Amino acid sequence: MNTLRIMALVVAASVSVAGCKNFESDEINLADVKGDISSTASTFGSGPEQVWVEKAKENFRHGEYGLAERYFRQAVEERRNNTEAWLGLAASYDHLKRFDEADRAYEVLKKMAGSTPTILNNLGYHYMLKGEFANAEHALLTAQEKDPGNPLIRDNLALLSDWKAAAGRRS
């Protein structure tokens, strides 16, 4: 085992003891998906890829989306079934305006975890960024139907309304 791999395992062990922090962005609303994607709960925690996820989340919080994408991608390469890493990867691609890659990441997520409120919420924002307001509305309303009290979904629906109104004024 090389030194870098051993360091990654040590850091991963310390991360799992401290617990995984929830992280959010005012735009993408990356939420802690552990409770939302219960069927894949075993994909979170202390694996070596969690080091990359923590680095990615830190960079994402600071607006370093290129670095976040790099670390989320590394986490996905370490463990293909890590839904948290896939969600972060999709959101990073959105911020980088790499919508084709984001589309593929959301498809993987939906196959792995289904159409959970968190995935639908982020997918709704993804469609908003692409200007696909009908798709965004459908995704967000479906997310709200599944989780009516979720403030992140409510905020994205309000944002969608504002964006649609602004687009109408420009036409």
N, CA, C and O atoms as a DFTB+ gen file, in Angstrom:
684 C
 N C O
     1  1       0.847      -1.169       0.000
     2  2       0.000       0.000       0.000
     3  2       0.896       1.237       0.000
     4  3       1.809       1.336       0.819
     5  1       0.646       2.178      -0.908
     6  2       1.512       3.347      -0.944
     7  2       1.151       4.344       0.166
     8  3       0.095       4.242       0.790
     9  1       2.048       5.303       0.397
    10  2       1.881       6.265       1.487
    11  2       0.615       7.089       1.326
    12  3      -0.090       7.334       2.305
    13  1       0.315       7.519       0.108
    14  2      -0.885       8.319      -0.128
    15  2      -2.138       7.539       0.235
    16  3      -3.059       8.092       0.837
    17  1      -2.182       6.279      -0.119
    18  2      -3.335       5.426       0.195
    19  2      -3.492       5.253       1.710
    20  3      -4.610       5.281       2.224
    21  1      -2.380       5.077       2.420
    22  2      -2.431       4.937       3.873
    23  2      -2.923       6.233       4.503
    24  3      -3.743       6.204       5.420
    25  1      -2.425       7.377       4.015
    26  2      -2.890       8.667       4.539
    27  2      -4.378       8.839       4.289
    28  3      -5.096       9.343       5.152
    29  1      -4.850       8.425       3.119
    30  2      -6.268       8.532       2.797
    31  2      -7.104       7.701       3.753
    32  3      -8.168       8.138       4.192
    33  1      -6.629       6.502       4.080
    34  2      -7.360       5.640       5.009
    35  2      -7.395       6.234       6.412
    36  3      -8.414       6.146       7.097
    37  1      -6.295       6.835       6.845
    38  2      -6.258       7.467       8.169
    39  2      -7.227       8.643       8.216
    40  3      -7.986       8.786       9.174
    41  1      -7.203       9.483       7.188
    42  2      -8.110      10.620       7.139
    43  2      -9.553      10.139       7.055
    44  3     -10.430      10.707       7.706
    45  1      -9.810       9.105       6.266
    46  2     -11.167       8.565       6.151
    47  2     -11.673       8.080       7.492
    48  3     -12.836       8.293       7.834
    49  1     -10.808       7.428       8.257
    50  2     -11.221       6.944       9.574
    51  2     -11.569       8.112      10.483
    52  3     -12.545       8.044      11.230
    53  1     -10.792       9.173      10.429
    54  2     -11.100      10.328      11.283
    55  2     -12.363      11.036      10.822
    56  3     -13.100      11.573      11.650
    57  1     -12.630      11.051       9.522
    58  2     -13.852      11.658       9.009
    59  2     -15.067      10.893       9.500
    60  3     -16.066      11.496       9.893
    61  1     -14.990       9.560       9.481
    62  2     -16.155       8.779       9.887
    63  2     -16.437       8.938      11.374
    64  3     -17.595       8.873      11.786
    65  1     -15.412       9.144      12.185
    66  2     -15.634       9.358      13.610
    67  2     -16.310      10.696      13.836
    68  3     -17.215      10.811      14.663
    69  1     -15.869      11.713      13.097
    70  2     -16.440      13.052      13.269
    71  2     -17.831      13.139      12.679
    72  3     -18.612      14.001      13.082
    73  1     -18.158      12.288      11.754
    74  2     -19.460      12.337      11.107
    75  2     -19.400      13.182       9.856
    76  3     -18.531      14.043       9.717
    77  1     -20.312      12.939       8.960
    78  2     -20.360      13.666       7.700
    79  2     -21.167      14.931       7.891
    80  3     -22.295      14.874       8.382
    81  1     -20.624      16.054       7.521
    82  2     -21.319      17.327       7.667
    83  2     -22.317      17.518       6.542
    84  3     -22.104      17.078       5.412
    85  1     -23.390      18.170       6.871
    86  2     -24.363      18.566       5.863
    87  2     -23.796      19.779       5.137
    88  3     -23.212      20.653       5.778
    89  1     -23.950      19.855       3.837
    90  2     -23.517      21.038       3.124
    91  2     -24.581      21.445       2.139
    92  3     -25.262      20.611       1.542
    93  1     -24.710      22.755       1.980
    94  2     -25.727      23.278       1.088
    95  2     -25.134      24.422       0.293
    96  3     -24.178      25.062       0.731
    97  1     -25.683      24.672      -0.839
    98  2     -25.361      25.828      -1.642
    99  2     -26.658      26.559      -1.882
   100  3     -27.693      25.928      -2.094
   101  1     -26.622      27.879      -1.854
   102  2     -27.840      28.643      -2.089
   103  2     -28.409      28.369      -3.471
   104  3     -29.600      28.576      -3.703
   105  1     -27.568      27.904      -4.392
   106  2     -28.047      27.688      -5.746
   107  2     -28.410      26.239      -6.015
   108  3     -29.518      25.960      -6.472
   109  1     -27.520      25.327      -5.749
   110  2     -27.758      23.929      -6.087
   111  2     -28.491      23.214      -4.967
   112  3     -29.181      22.227      -5.221
   113  1     -28.362      23.679      -3.757
   114  2     -29.010      23.045      -2.616
   115  2     -28.576      21.598      -2.431
   116  3     -29.403      20.692      -2.332
   117  1     -27.284      21.403      -2.389
   118  2     -26.773      20.068      -2.103
   119  2     -27.096      19.761      -0.655
   120  3     -26.560      20.388       0.258
   121  1     -27.953      18.818      -0.456
   122  2     -28.375      18.457       0.894
   123  2     -27.703      17.171       1.324
   124  3     -27.154      16.438       0.501
   125  1     -27.750      16.903       2.602
   126  2     -27.252      15.639       3.117
   127  2     -28.213      14.567       2.642
   128  3     -29.337      14.478       3.136
   129  1     -27.790      13.765       1.702
   130  2     -28.690      12.805       1.071
   131  2     -28.787      11.494       1.833
   132  3     -29.491      10.584       1.396
   133  1     -28.107      11.376       2.947
   134  2     -28.139      10.114       3.688
   135  2     -29.555       9.734       4.079
   136  3     -29.964       8.592       3.871
   137  1     -30.297      10.650       4.631
   138  2     -31.649      10.338       5.051
   139  2     -32.603      10.233       3.886
   140  3     -33.651       9.595       3.984
   141  1     -32.242      10.855       2.792
   142  2     -33.113      10.905       1.630
   143  2     -32.989       9.661       0.765
   144  3     -33.944       9.283       0.086
   145  1     -31.850       9.035       0.779
   146  2     -31.599       7.881      -0.077
   147  2     -31.290       6.697       0.826
   148  3     -30.155       6.223       0.891
   149  1     -32.310       6.234       1.514
   150  2     -32.094       5.209       2.524
   151  2     -31.655       3.870       1.938
   152  3     -30.970       3.095       2.607
   153  1     -32.040       3.598       0.711
   154  2     -31.691       2.294       0.133
   155  2     -30.203       2.169      -0.145
   156  3     -29.711       1.062      -0.359
   157  1     -29.473       3.283      -0.147
   158  2     -28.047       3.233      -0.425
   159  2     -27.242       3.749       0.756
   160  3     -26.115       4.213       0.581
   161  1     -27.803       3.674       1.947
   162  2     -27.124       4.219       3.120
   163  2     -25.738       3.623       3.320
   164  3     -24.855       4.290       3.860
   165  1     -25.535       2.400       2.903
   166  2     -24.235       1.773       3.095
   167  2     -23.158       2.398       2.222
   168  3     -21.979       2.095       2.405
   169  1     -23.519       3.250       1.289
   170  2     -22.525       3.864       0.422
   171  2     -21.905       5.098       1.045
   172  3     -21.059       5.733       0.417
   173  1     -22.294       5.461       2.257
   174  2     -21.746       6.624       2.926
   175  2     -20.852       6.191       4.058
   176  3     -20.965       5.073       4.562
   177  1     -19.963       7.078       4.459
   178  2     -19.264       6.807       5.695
   179  2     -17.772       6.774       5.589
   180  3     -17.149       7.781       5.252
   181  1     -17.186       5.643       5.869
   182  2     -15.768       5.596       6.152
   183  2     -14.914       5.026       5.033
   184  3     -13.736       4.753       5.265
   185  1     -15.434       4.837       3.857
   186  2     -14.622       4.313       2.768
   187  2     -13.559       5.313       2.355
   188  3     -13.666       6.499       2.664
   189  1     -12.535       4.841       1.660
   190  2     -11.455       5.736       1.228
   191  2     -11.948       6.884       0.353
   192  3     -11.338       7.953       0.328
   193  1     -13.049       6.667      -0.363
   194  2     -13.561       7.738      -1.224
   195  2     -14.118       8.899      -0.412
   196  3     -14.270      10.002      -0.939
   197  1     -14.424       8.670       0.860
   198  2     -15.006       9.733       1.679
   199  2     -14.032      10.891       1.867
   200  3     -14.459      12.030       2.057
   201  1     -12.743      10.620       1.817
   202  2     -11.740      11.685       1.875
   203  2     -11.941      12.629       0.699
   204  3     -11.909      13.850       0.856
   205  1     -12.148      12.052      -0.482
   206  2     -12.348      12.867      -1.676
   207  2     -13.664      13.641      -1.574
   208  3     -13.731      14.799      -1.985
   209  1     -14.705      13.015      -1.035
   210  2     -15.999      13.683      -0.879
   211  2     -15.855      14.895       0.041
   212  3     -16.375      15.968      -0.263
   213  1     -15.162      14.730       1.150
   214  2     -14.988      15.854       2.091
   215  2     -14.200      16.992       1.443
   216  3     -14.551      18.160       1.609
   217  1     -13.141      16.661       0.708
   218  2     -12.372      17.691      -0.005
   219  2     -13.257      18.387      -1.037
   220  3     -13.210      19.607      -1.190
   221  1     -14.059      17.599      -1.737
   222  2     -14.937      18.150      -2.772
   223  2     -15.955      19.100      -2.152
   224  3     -16.181      20.194      -2.670
   225  1     -16.574      18.683      -1.041
   226  2     -17.586      19.528      -0.401
   227  2     -16.979      20.843       0.073
   228  3     -17.596      21.900      -0.056
   229  1     -15.788      20.775       0.613
   230  2     -15.100      21.992       1.072
   231  2     -14.859      22.943      -0.105
   232  3     -15.107      24.144      -0.002
   233  1     -14.379      22.400      -1.211
   234  2     -14.142      23.239      -2.394
   235  2     -15.455      23.774      -2.958
   236  3     -15.518      24.923      -3.397
   237  1     -16.499      22.954      -2.950
   238  2     -17.803      23.389      -3.451
   239  2     -18.314      24.565      -2.618
   240  3     -18.799      25.553      -3.169
   241  1     -18.206      24.459      -1.297
   242  2     -18.658      25.537      -0.405
   243  2     -17.945      26.844      -0.695
   244  3     -18.514      27.921      -0.518
   245  1     -16.691      26.751      -1.143
   246  2     -15.911      27.954      -1.419
   247  2     -15.981      28.392      -2.881
   248  3     -15.231      29.271      -3.307
   249  1     -16.876      27.780      -3.641
   250  2     -17.056      28.183      -5.036
   251  2     -15.979      27.689      -5.972
   252  3     -15.879      28.166      -7.102
   253  1     -15.180      26.754      -5.533
   254  2     -14.129      26.166      -6.368
   255  2     -14.692      24.932      -7.051
   256  3     -14.350      23.806      -6.693
   257  1     -15.560      25.146      -8.040
   258  2     -16.317      24.050      -8.636
   259  2     -15.460      23.116      -9.482
   260  3     -15.763      21.928      -9.590
   261  1     -14.407      23.633     -10.076
   262  2     -13.500      22.775     -10.837
   263  2     -12.801      21.767      -9.935
   264  3     -12.699      20.586     -10.266
   265  1     -12.320      22.248      -8.788
   266  2     -11.690      21.333      -7.829
   267  2     -12.721      20.398      -7.218
   268  3     -12.442      19.217      -7.016
   269  1     -13.898      20.908      -6.924
   270  2     -14.962      20.057      -6.381
   271  2     -15.273      18.932      -7.364
   272  3     -15.390      17.770      -6.975
   273  1     -15.406      19.286      -8.638
   274  2     -15.686      18.267      -9.665
   275  2     -14.588      17.222      -9.669
   276  3     -14.869      16.025      -9.732
   277  1     -13.356      17.657      -9.604
   278  2     -12.220      16.730      -9.632
   279  2     -12.283      15.741      -8.465
   280  3     -12.093      14.539      -8.653
   281  1     -12.548      16.252      -7.265
   282  2     -12.573      15.388      -6.084
   283  2     -13.823      14.506      -6.045
   284  3     -13.740      13.346      -5.642
   285  1     -14.979      15.035      -6.459
   286  2     -16.172      14.191      -6.528
   287  2     -15.960      13.068      -7.552
   288  3     -16.358      11.926      -7.323
   289  1     -15.329      13.409      -8.679
   290  2     -15.056      12.386      -9.696
   291  2     -14.109      11.316      -9.144
   292  3     -14.286      10.125      -9.401
   293  1     -13.107      11.756      -8.387
   294  2     -12.184      10.796      -7.770
   295  2     -12.941       9.868      -6.813
   296  3     -12.678       8.666      -6.773
   297  1     -13.870      10.422      -6.051
   298  2     -14.666       9.609      -5.114
   299  2     -15.504       8.585      -5.867
   300  3     -15.619       7.435      -5.442
   301  1     -16.088       9.004      -6.986
   302  2     -16.903       8.094      -7.794
   303  2     -16.031       6.988      -8.390
   304  3     -16.463       5.840      -8.490
   305  1     -14.817       7.333      -8.781
   306  2     -13.909       6.325      -9.313
   307  2     -13.501       5.324      -8.233
   308  3     -13.294       4.146      -8.524
   309  1     -13.387       5.787      -6.994
   310  2     -13.049       4.897      -5.871
   311  2     -14.207       3.955      -5.546
   312  3     -14.008       2.764      -5.309
   313  1     -15.431       4.517      -5.540
   314  2     -16.611       3.702      -5.219
   315  2     -17.769       4.186      -6.087
   316  3     -18.348       5.245      -5.848
   317  1     -18.084       3.396      -7.085
   318  2     -19.086       3.773      -8.098
   319  2     -20.489       3.951      -7.530
   320  3     -21.309       4.630      -8.148
   321  1     -20.792       3.364      -6.378
   322  2     -22.155       3.443      -5.860
   323  2     -22.319       4.488      -4.755
   324  3     -23.262       4.397      -3.969
   325  1     -21.430       5.472      -4.677
   326  2     -21.526       6.519      -3.669
   327  2     -22.450       7.622      -4.193
   328  3     -22.038       8.471      -4.984
   329  1     -23.697       7.593      -3.742
   330  2     -24.687       8.548      -4.236
   331  2     -24.346       9.984      -3.857
   332  3     -24.617      10.907      -4.625
   333  1     -23.764      10.178      -2.700
   334  2     -23.371      11.521      -2.273
   335  2     -22.358      12.108      -3.256
   336  3     -22.454      13.278      -3.626
   337  1     -21.392      11.300      -3.676
   338  2     -20.380      11.758      -4.624
   339  2     -21.010      12.053      -5.988
   340  3     -20.663      13.045      -6.629
   341  1     -21.928      11.201      -6.428
   342  2     -22.592      11.437      -7.712
   343  2     -23.421      12.729      -7.676
   344  3     -23.428      13.487      -8.646
   345  1     -24.117      12.978      -6.562
   346  2     -24.918      14.188      -6.440
   347  2     -24.030      15.429      -6.487
   348  3     -24.349      16.407      -7.163
   349  1     -22.927      15.379      -5.770
   350  2     -21.986      16.492      -5.798
   351  2     -21.347      16.677      -7.158
   352  3     -21.118      17.803      -7.599
   353  1     -21.059      15.566      -7.824
   354  2     -20.480      15.642      -9.162
   355  2     -21.453      16.317     -10.129
   356  3     -21.059      17.183     -10.911
   357  1     -22.718      15.919     -10.073
   358  2     -23.722      16.528     -10.945
   359  2     -23.843      18.029     -10.670
   360  3     -23.902      18.830     -11.603
   361  1     -23.879      18.408      -9.392
   362  2     -23.996      19.824      -9.031
   363  2     -22.757      20.608      -9.468
   364  3     -22.869      21.750      -9.914
   365  1     -21.599      20.008      -9.344
   366  2     -20.371      20.674      -9.794
   367  2     -20.414      20.900     -11.297
   368  3     -20.073      21.980     -11.780
   369  1     -20.835      19.874     -12.038
   370  2     -20.966      20.039     -13.486
   371  2     -21.942      21.162     -13.814
   372  3     -21.702      21.937     -14.739
   373  1     -23.045      21.259     -13.065
   374  2     -23.994      22.356     -13.296
   375  2     -23.323      23.707     -13.141
   376  3     -23.502      24.591     -13.979
   377  1     -22.555      23.872     -12.080
   378  2     -21.886      25.158     -11.853
   379  2     -20.837      25.457     -12.918
   380  3     -20.547      26.618     -13.207
   381  1     -20.283      24.420     -13.488
   382  2     -19.295      24.603     -14.551
   383  2     -19.944      24.708     -15.929
   384  3     -19.257      24.829     -16.944
   385  1     -21.277      24.661     -15.951
   386  2     -22.065      24.713     -17.187
   387  2     -21.720      23.563     -18.139
   388  3     -21.758      23.716     -19.359
   389  1     -21.388      22.428     -17.563
   390  2     -21.116      21.213     -18.335
   391  2     -22.366      20.336     -18.227
   392  3     -22.367      19.290     -17.577
   393  1     -23.411      20.796     -18.879
   394  2     -24.734      20.216     -18.703
   395  2     -24.851      18.785     -19.231
   396  3     -25.613      17.991     -18.679
   397  1     -24.113      18.443     -20.283
   398  2     -24.160      17.068     -20.782
   399  2     -23.646      16.085     -19.727
   400  3     -24.234      15.025     -19.512
   401  1     -22.526      16.456     -19.067
   402  2     -21.989      15.597     -18.017
   403  2     -22.950      15.543     -16.827
   404  3     -23.137      14.487     -16.223
   405  1     -23.557      16.687     -16.494
   406  2     -24.527      16.718     -15.391
   407  2     -25.713      15.810     -15.715
   408  3     -26.184      15.072     -14.850
   409  1     -26.198      15.864     -16.958
   410  2     -27.308      14.987     -17.368
   411  2     -26.957      13.523     -17.104
   412  3     -27.767      12.770     -16.564
   413  1     -25.744      13.130     -17.491
   414  2     -25.325      11.741     -17.300
   415  2     -25.239      11.393     -15.807
   416  3     -25.639      10.303     -15.398
   417  1     -24.726      12.306     -15.013
   418  2     -24.614      12.047     -13.573
   419  2     -25.997      11.909     -12.940
   420  3     -26.198      11.048     -12.084
   421  1     -26.957      12.748     -13.350
   422  2     -28.312      12.630     -12.805
   423  2     -28.966      11.315     -13.232
   424  3     -29.723      10.721     -12.464
   425  1     -28.680      10.863     -14.443
   426  2     -29.225       9.569     -14.877
   427  2     -28.677       8.434     -14.022
   428  3     -29.421       7.535     -13.631
   429  1     -27.391       8.470     -13.735
   430  2     -26.791       7.455     -12.865
   431  2     -27.450       7.507     -11.490
   432  3     -27.810       6.472     -10.928
   433  1     -27.605       8.702     -10.956
   434  2     -28.236       8.861      -9.637
   435  2     -29.641       8.282      -9.603
   436  3     -30.003       7.561      -8.673
   437  1     -30.434       8.604     -10.626
   438  2     -31.813       8.107     -10.644
   439  2     -31.844       6.575     -10.734
   440  3     -32.712       5.942     -10.133
   441  1     -30.917       5.983     -11.470
   442  2     -30.855       4.524     -11.546
   443  2     -30.434       3.927     -10.211
   444  3     -30.932       2.870      -9.823
   445  1     -29.532       4.583      -9.510
   446  2     -29.030       4.066      -8.240
   447  2     -30.031       4.247      -7.109
   448  3     -30.240       3.335      -6.309
   449  1     -30.653       5.424      -7.041
   450  2     -31.439       5.770      -5.849
   451  2     -32.891       6.090      -6.139
   452  3     -33.684       6.254      -5.212
   453  1     -33.252       6.181      -7.402
   454  2     -34.629       6.551      -7.735
   455  2     -34.803       8.058      -7.746
   456  3     -33.834       8.814      -7.668
   457  1     -36.027       8.472      -7.842
   458  2     -36.339       9.902      -7.907
   459  2     -36.683      10.409      -6.507
   460  3     -37.848      10.627      -6.173
   461  1     -35.653      10.586      -5.713
   462  2     -35.843      11.079      -4.354
   463  2     -36.076      12.588      -4.384
   464  3     -35.757      13.236      -5.380
   465  1     -36.625      13.159      -3.313
   466  2     -36.818      14.613      -3.282
   467  2     -35.524      15.399      -3.502
   468  3     -35.532      16.406      -4.209
   469  1     -34.429      14.961      -2.916
   470  2     -33.162      15.676      -3.090
   471  2     -32.699      15.637      -4.534
   472  3     -32.297      16.660      -5.089
   473  1     -32.754      14.470      -5.143
   474  2     -32.332      14.352      -6.538
   475  2     -33.250      15.181      -7.434
   476  3     -32.774      15.890      -8.320
   477  1     -34.551      15.098      -7.211
   478  2     -35.494      15.874      -8.021
   479  2     -35.294      17.374      -7.829
   480  3     -35.396      18.139      -8.788
   481  1     -35.014      17.798      -6.610
   482  2     -34.769      19.213      -6.351
   483  2     -33.551      19.700      -7.126
   484  3     -33.607      20.729      -7.800
   485  1     -32.451      18.958      -7.028
   486  2     -31.249      19.352      -7.751
   487  2     -31.448      19.263      -9.264
   488  3     -30.943      20.097     -10.015
   489  1     -32.180      18.257      -9.695
   490  2     -32.475      18.120     -11.117
   491  2     -33.333      19.296     -11.594
   492  3     -33.139      19.803     -12.699
   493  1     -34.274      19.722     -10.761
   494  2     -35.088      20.891     -11.104
   495  2     -34.223      22.125     -11.303
   496  3     -34.425      22.883     -12.251
   497  1     -33.270      22.327     -10.420
   498  2     -32.370      23.470     -10.575
   499  2     -31.510      23.315     -11.829
   500  3     -31.248      24.287     -12.538
   501  1     -31.083      22.108     -12.089
   502  2     -30.313      21.812     -13.298
   503  2     -31.098      22.251     -14.543
   504  3     -30.555      22.904     -15.435
   505  1     -32.374      21.883     -14.585
   506  2     -33.206      22.284     -15.725
   507  2     -33.378      23.802     -15.781
   508  3     -33.420      24.379     -16.868
   509  1     -33.477      24.444     -14.636
   510  2     -33.587      25.907     -14.620
   511  2     -32.356      26.528     -15.271
   512  3     -32.472      27.442     -16.088
   513  1     -31.180      26.030     -14.906
   514  2     -29.943      26.562     -15.474
   515  2     -29.910      26.414     -16.995
   516  3     -29.363      27.256     -17.707
   517  1     -30.505      25.332     -17.470
   518  2     -30.538      25.080     -18.914
   519  2     -31.663      25.857     -19.607
   520  3     -31.756      25.844     -20.834
   521  1     -32.511      26.528     -18.834
   522  2     -33.633      27.264     -19.407
   523  2     -34.815      26.380     -19.746
   524  3     -35.723      26.807     -20.460
   525  1     -34.820      25.154     -19.248
   526  2     -35.920      24.214     -19.485
   527  2     -36.915      24.319     -18.328
   528  3     -36.976      23.453     -17.455
   529  1     -37.691      25.406     -18.348
   530  2     -38.548      25.728     -17.210
   531  2     -39.678      24.726     -17.001
   532  3     -40.057      24.470     -15.858
   533  1     -40.221      24.159     -18.055
   534  2     -41.293      23.165     -17.892
   535  2     -40.752      21.910     -17.196
   536  3     -41.394      21.367     -16.296
   537  1     -39.574      21.456     -17.616
   538  2     -38.951      20.293     -16.967
   539  2     -38.591      20.613     -15.519
   540  3     -38.745      19.775     -14.631
   541  1     -38.109      21.836     -15.290
   542  2     -37.755      22.248     -13.927
   543  2     -38.982      22.236     -13.027
   544  3     -38.937      21.743     -11.900
   545  1     -40.067      22.781     -13.536
   546  2     -41.288      22.834     -12.740
   547  2     -41.796      21.426     -12.413
   548  3     -42.206      21.151     -11.285
   549  1     -41.763      20.551     -13.399
   550  2     -42.214      19.171     -13.181
   551  2     -41.365      18.491     -12.102
   552  3     -41.901      17.866     -11.187
   553  1     -40.037      18.616     -12.215
   554  2     -39.141      17.979     -11.241
   555  2     -39.362      18.554      -9.846
   556  3     -39.430      17.811      -8.867
   557  1     -39.472      19.874      -9.757
   558  2     -39.624      20.507      -8.442
   559  2     -40.984      20.215      -7.817
   560  3     -41.076      19.991      -6.610
   561  1     -42.035      20.215      -8.625
   562  2     -43.364      19.894      -8.079
   563  2     -43.433      18.436      -7.623
   564  3     -44.069      18.126      -6.616
   565  1     -42.785      17.553      -8.360
   566  2     -42.734      16.149      -7.950
   567  2     -41.946      16.010      -6.650
   568  3     -42.327      15.241      -5.767
   569  1     -40.850      16.752      -6.535
   570  2     -40.061      16.734      -5.300
   571  2     -40.896      17.251      -4.130
   572  3     -40.871      16.684      -3.038
   573  1     -41.632      18.329      -4.373
   574  2     -42.461      18.906      -3.313
   575  2     -43.586      17.961      -2.895
   576  3     -43.946      17.889      -1.720
   577  1     -44.126      17.252      -3.856
   578  2     -45.163      16.265      -3.566
   579  2     -44.629      15.178      -2.624
   580  3     -45.339      14.710      -1.734
   581  1     -43.377      14.790      -2.835
   582  2     -42.761      13.744      -2.018
   583  2     -42.289      14.268      -0.657
   584  3     -42.218      13.512       0.311
   585  1     -41.971      15.558      -0.589
   586  2     -41.469      16.161       0.656
   587  2     -42.029      17.572       0.784
   588  3     -41.316      18.550       0.560
   589  1     -43.324      17.678       1.148
   590  2     -44.023      18.964       1.130
   591  2     -43.422      20.049       2.029
   592  3     -43.580      21.233       1.732
   593  1     -42.757      19.693       3.086
   594  2     -42.241      20.707       3.997
   595  2     -40.807      21.134       3.735
   596  3     -40.253      21.925       4.499
   597  1     -40.198      20.633       2.681
   598  2     -38.789      20.899       2.424
   599  2     -38.584      22.348       1.965
   600  3     -39.066      22.732       0.900
   601  1     -37.869      23.155       2.767
   602  2     -37.675      24.567       2.414
   603  2     -36.791      24.772       1.181
   604  3     -36.929      25.779       0.487
   605  1     -35.890      23.836       0.900
   606  2     -35.023      23.967      -0.270
   607  2     -35.832      23.841      -1.557
   608  3     -35.605      24.569      -2.523
   609  1     -36.765      22.919      -1.553
   610  2     -37.627      22.740      -2.721
   611  2     -38.520      23.960      -2.889
   612  3     -38.687      24.467      -3.999
   613  1     -39.088      24.424      -1.794
   614  2     -39.940      25.619      -1.827
   615  2     -39.157      26.826      -2.373
   616  3     -39.673      27.584      -3.195
   617  1     -37.916      26.994      -1.913
   618  2     -37.083      28.105      -2.384
   619  2     -36.797      27.997      -3.882
   620  3     -36.819      28.999      -4.597
   621  1     -36.528      26.773      -4.355
   622  2     -36.267      26.610      -5.784
   623  2     -37.519      26.857      -6.619
   624  3     -37.425      27.370      -7.734
   625  1     -38.692      26.498      -6.095
   626  2     -39.937      26.808      -6.811
   627  2     -40.145      28.321      -6.900
   628  3     -40.581      28.826      -7.934
   629  1     -39.838      29.037      -5.834
   630  2     -39.950      30.504      -5.858
   631  2     -38.937      31.097      -6.838
   632  3     -39.255      32.023      -7.584
   633  1     -37.729      30.561      -6.832
   634  2     -36.704      31.022      -7.763
   635  2     -37.127      30.755      -9.203
   636  3     -36.926      31.596     -10.079
   637  1     -37.705      29.598      -9.440
   638  2     -38.199      29.270     -10.780
   639  2     -39.248      30.275     -11.223
   640  3     -39.232      30.729     -12.367
   641  1     -40.144      30.619     -10.338
   642  2     -41.176      31.605     -10.661
   643  2     -40.543      32.944     -11.052
   644  3     -40.957      33.578     -12.022
   645  1     -39.542      33.361     -10.289
   646  2     -38.834      34.618     -10.601
   647  2     -38.130      34.535     -11.949
   648  3     -38.188      35.477     -12.740
   649  1     -37.470      33.421     -12.213
   650  2     -36.748      33.262     -13.471
   651  2     -37.707      33.259     -14.660
   652  3     -37.426      33.851     -15.702
   653  1     -38.839      32.586     -14.487
   654  2     -39.839      32.544     -15.573
   655  2     -40.369      33.957     -15.834
   656  3     -40.529      34.352     -16.989
   657  1     -40.638      34.710     -14.783
   658  2     -41.128      36.085     -14.951
   659  2     -40.082      36.955     -15.643
   660  3     -40.417      37.750     -16.522
   661  1     -38.832      36.808     -15.254
   662  2     -37.744      37.580     -15.882
   663  2     -37.600      37.206     -17.350
   664  3     -37.384      38.074     -18.196
   665  1     -37.719      35.920     -17.657
   666  2     -37.614      35.476     -19.052
   667  2     -38.783      36.024     -19.860
   668  3     -38.613      36.365     -21.031
   669  1     -39.955      36.113     -19.261
   670  2     -41.134      36.669     -19.937
   671  2     -40.981      38.137     -20.234
   672  3     -41.452      38.614     -21.266
   673  1     -40.324      38.868     -19.341
   674  2     -40.091      40.311     -19.566
   675  2     -39.088      40.555     -20.675
   676  3     -39.144      41.579     -21.357
   677  1     -38.165      39.611     -20.857
   678  2     -37.143      39.783     -21.912
   679  2     -37.685      39.444     -23.291
   680  3     -37.141      39.897     -24.298
   681  1     -38.759      38.647     -23.349
   682  2     -39.248      38.214     -24.662
   683  2     -39.978      39.311     -25.366
   684  3     -40.455      39.116     -26.484
